[in-house]
């Protein structure tokens, strides 16, 4: 069996959830959390290892609530995203409060992952189709020896990824022939209002989006050599970010830069599954109801594991 790894980014502070640890909120009938469903779907698709990226101060709670259970069914490892995990010669600027974004998070698994891997957010439900598509691409098509990084991405439909309780941020994609990604742009304040969907760029200027556009939900299928690229790029990012205490080394921006430099080719694998997640505290009730509907439809058993 080909070895493939699921990497879950679970080090977020959960600030929009009122300061709680939103990744550990139960949403299933037996106390399951969203990560349980992602792990179940990834395992069913063929992934045989999981690496949790967490904060060290969450380690005991994390292992008690999920890690110890998953260790019984999959190979489990832990990586730690810390604000002071920086290249030699760099220090945390005075006033910096948070770690350095999803690029730094994924870089933390270097040394633990030596095979193709998929990256996901801890608090997003992706559905079965996305995991199957990415796993199949990894084992059947991904060329890990190419000079140009061979990457794949789950392409969700924008209208399937909105919250009923507030605005969201998505990576809006422009696709070329054969669903090859031309660009991915972080787009903010995306919200359905009346019959339209409104959004803005990082400076707050309004931008046009279409409900049927493909968007990234930070679900990327990556070759192991990509971790070396993240390691090389981190010092450059830090040099450019001097003075910006909120600057983030973001995975979509790294990949978009590689696309523009013709150093990466990204295949977008469309999924029609509907996203849901706990972005806002008010989202929890909707997620619980959605899980219940999926159980009633036979997508999941009442007892997941």
C-alpha positions in Angstrom: 0.0 0.0 0.0 1.3 3.5 -0.9 2.0 5.6 2.2 0.1 8.9 2.3 -0.3 11.2 5.3 -3.1 13.5 6.6 -1.8 16.7 8.1 -4.3 18.6 10.3 -3.6 22.2 11.2 -5.1 22.5 14.7 -3.0 25.3 16.3 -5.5 28.1 15.6 -6.4 30.3 18.5 -10.1 30.2 17.8 -10.5 34.0 18.3 -13.7 34.3 16.3 -15.2 31.6 18.4 -15.0 33.7 21.5 -11.6 32.5 22.7 -12.6 28.8 23.1 -10.9 25.9 21.5 -13.3 25.6 18.6 -11.5 22.6 17.1 -12.4 20.5 20.1 -16.1 21.3 20.3 -18.3 18.2 20.1 -20.7 18.1 17.1 -21.5 14.4 16.7 -24.1 12.3 18.7 -21.3 10.6 20.7 -19.2 13.6 21.3 -17.4 13.5 17.9 -15.6 16.6 16.8 -15.2 17.8 13.2 -11.7 16.3 13.0 -13.2 12.8 13.7 -15.2 13.0 10.5 -12.2 14.2 8.5 -10.0 11.4 9.9 -12.7 8.9 9.2 -13.1 10.0 5.6 -9.3 10.2 5.1 -8.8 6.7 6.5 -11.6 5.4 4.3 -10.0 7.0 1.2 -6.7 5.3 2.0 -4.6 7.7 4.1 -2.7 5.7 6.7 -1.0 8.3 8.9 -2.1 11.5 10.6 0.1 14.3 11.9 -1.6 16.9 14.2 -0.1 20.4 14.2 -1.0 21.8 17.6 0.1 24.3 20.2 2.1 22.9 23.1 -0.2 24.4 25.6 -3.1 22.4 24.1 -1.2 19.1 24.0 -2.8 17.5 27.1 -6.3 18.4 26.2 -5.8 17.5 22.6 -4.4 14.1 23.3 -7.2 13.4 25.9 -10.0 14.5 23.6 -8.9 13.0 20.3 -5.3 11.9 20.0 -5.5 8.9 22.3 -8.5 7.6 20.5 -7.0 7.9 17.0 -3.8 6.2 18.0 -5.8 3.0 18.1 -6.7 3.1 14.4 -3.9 5.1 12.7 -0.3 6.0 13.0 -0.3 9.3 14.9 2.4 12.0 15.2 2.4 15.5 16.6 4.1 18.7 15.3 4.1 22.0 17.2 3.6 25.5 15.8 5.2 28.0 18.0 5.8 31.7 17.6 9.5 31.3 18.3 10.1 28.4 15.9 12.2 30.6 13.5 15.3 30.1 11.4 18.7 30.7 12.9 19.4 34.4 13.4 15.8 35.5 13.6 13.9 36.5 16.7 10.3 37.3 17.5 9.6 41.0 17.1 8.5 42.8 20.2 4.7 43.0 20.2 4.1 39.9 18.0 1.3 37.8 19.5 0.6 35.0 17.1 2.5 32.4 15.1 3.3 33.0 11.5 0.4 31.4 9.5 -0.3 28.3 7.6 3.0 28.1 5.8 4.9 28.0 9.1 2.3 25.5 10.4 3.0 23.0 7.6 6.7 23.6 7.8 6.6 22.2 11.4 6.0 18.7 10.0 9.3 18.6 8.3 11.1 15.5 9.5 7.9 13.8 10.3 6.5 13.5 6.8 8.5 11.9 3.9 5.6 10.9 1.6 2.8 12.7 -0.2 0.5 14.4 2.2 -2.8 16.3 2.3 -3.2 19.4 4.5 -6.5 20.4 6.0 -7.9 22.8 8.6 -9.0 21.2 11.9 -12.3 23.0 12.0 -13.6 22.5 8.5 -15.7 19.6 7.2 -14.7 18.7 3.7 -16.7 15.6 2.8 -15.7 12.2 1.4 -15.3 13.1 -2.2 -12.4 15.6 -1.6 -10.4 13.0 0.3 -11.0 10.3 -2.3 -10.0 12.6 -5.2 -6.8 13.8 -3.5 -5.7 10.4 -2.4 -6.4 8.9 -5.8 -4.4 11.7 -7.5 -1.5 11.2 -5.1 -1.1 7.5 -5.7 -2.0 7.4 -9.4 -0.7 10.6 -10.9 1.5 12.7 -8.6 5.1 12.8 -9.8 7.2 13.5 -6.7 10.5 13.6 -8.7 9.6 16.5 -11.0 11.5 19.8 -10.9 8.1 21.5 -11.0 6.1 20.7 -7.9 3.2 18.5 -8.7 0.4 19.7 -6.4 -3.3 19.0 -6.3 -6.1 20.9 -4.5 -9.7 20.3 -3.6 -11.8 22.8 -5.5 -15.0 23.6 -3.7 -17.8 25.7 -5.2 -18.0 29.1 -3.5 -21.7 28.9 -2.8 -21.2 25.6 -1.0 -18.7 27.2 1.5 -20.6 30.1 3.0 -21.6 30.6 6.6 -25.1 31.7 7.6 -23.6 33.6 10.5 -21.1 36.0 9.1 -18.4 36.7 6.5 -15.7 34.2 5.6 -12.3 34.2 3.9 -11.6 32.0 0.9 -8.9 31.5 -1.7 -10.7 32.4 -4.9 -9.3 30.4 -7.8 -8.8 31.1 -11.5 -8.6 28.0 -13.6 -7.1 27.2 -17.0 -7.4 24.3 -19.4 -7.8 20.8 -17.8 -8.6 22.5 -14.4 -5.0 23.7 -13.9 -4.8 26.4 -11.3 -3.7 29.8 -12.7 -3.9 31.8 -9.5 -5.4 31.7 -6.0 -6.2 35.0 -4.3 -7.1 35.3 -0.6 -10.5 37.1 -0.7 -12.1 38.5 2.5 -15.5 39.3 3.9 -17.3 36.9 1.6 -21.0 37.0 2.6 -24.3 36.3 1.0 -26.6 39.3 1.2 -30.0 39.0 -0.5 -29.5 37.6 -4.0 -25.8 38.5 -4.2 -22.5 37.5 -2.8 -20.2 40.3 -1.6 -16.5 40.3 -0.9 -13.4 42.5 -0.5 -9.7 42.3 -1.1 -7.1 42.5 1.7 -7.3 46.3 1.7 -11.0 46.3 2.0 -11.8 47.2 -1.6 -14.9 45.4 -3.0 -14.3 42.6 -5.5 -16.6 40.6 -7.7 -17.1 36.9 -6.9 -19.4 34.4 -8.5 -21.3 31.7 -6.6 -20.1 29.0 -8.9 -16.4 29.9 -8.7 -13.9 27.4 -7.4 -12.3 28.2 -4.0 -9.6 26.8 -1.9 -10.4 25.6 1.6 -6.7 25.0 2.4 -7.0 21.4 1.3 -3.8 20.8 -0.6 -2.2 17.6 -1.8 1.6 18.1 -1.6 4.8 16.2 -2.5 7.3 15.8 0.4 9.9 18.0 -1.3 7.5 21.0 -0.9 8.5 21.2 2.8 12.0 22.1 1.6 10.5 24.9 -0.4 8.7 26.2 2.6 11.9 26.1 4.6 13.8 28.1 1.9 11.0 30.6 1.6 10.5 31.3 5.3 13.6 33.6 5.8 12.6 35.6 2.7 9.2 36.1 4.1 10.6 37.2 7.5 12.9 39.7 5.8 10.0 41.2 3.9 7.7 41.3 6.9 9.9 43.4 9.2 7.7 45.9 11.0 4.5 44.1 10.2 3.5 42.4 13.5 0.5 40.6 11.9 2.2 39.3 8.7 1.5 35.7 7.9 3.4 33.1 5.9 0.4 31.8 4.1 0.3 28.5 2.2 -2.0 29.7 -0.6 0.3 32.7 -1.3 3.4 30.5 -1.3 1.7 28.2 -3.8 0.4 31.1 -5.9 4.0 32.5 -6.1 5.3 29.2 -7.3 2.6 29.0 -10.0 3.5 32.5 -11.3 7.2 31.5 -11.3 6.3 28.3 -13.2 7.8 26.2 -10.3 4.5 24.5 -9.5 1.6 22.9 -11.4 -1.6 22.6 -9.4 -4.5 20.3 -10.5 -7.8 21.4 -9.1 -10.0 18.4 -8.2 -13.6 19.6 -8.1 -15.9 18.5 -5.3 -19.6 19.1 -5.0 -19.7 18.4 -1.3 -21.0 21.1 0.9 -18.5 22.6 3.4 -19.5 23.4 7.0 -17.4 24.5 9.9 -17.4 26.3 13.2 -16.2 29.7 12.2 -18.5 31.5 14.5 -20.1 30.3 17.8 -23.5 30.4 16.2 -22.3 27.9 13.5 -22.2 25.0 16.0 -26.0 24.3 16.0 -25.9 24.2 12.2 -23.0 21.8 12.2 -24.7 19.5 14.7 -27.8 19.4 12.5 -25.8 18.8 9.3 -24.0 15.8 11.0 -27.3 14.4 12.1 -28.7 14.7 8.5 -25.6 12.8 7.1 -26.2 10.0 9.7 -29.8 9.8 8.7 -28.8 9.6 5.1 -26.5 6.7 5.8 -23.3 8.7 5.0 -22.0 7.9 8.5 -22.9 5.4 11.2 -24.2 6.7 14.5 -21.0 5.6 16.2 -18.2 6.7 13.9 -15.3 4.5 15.2 
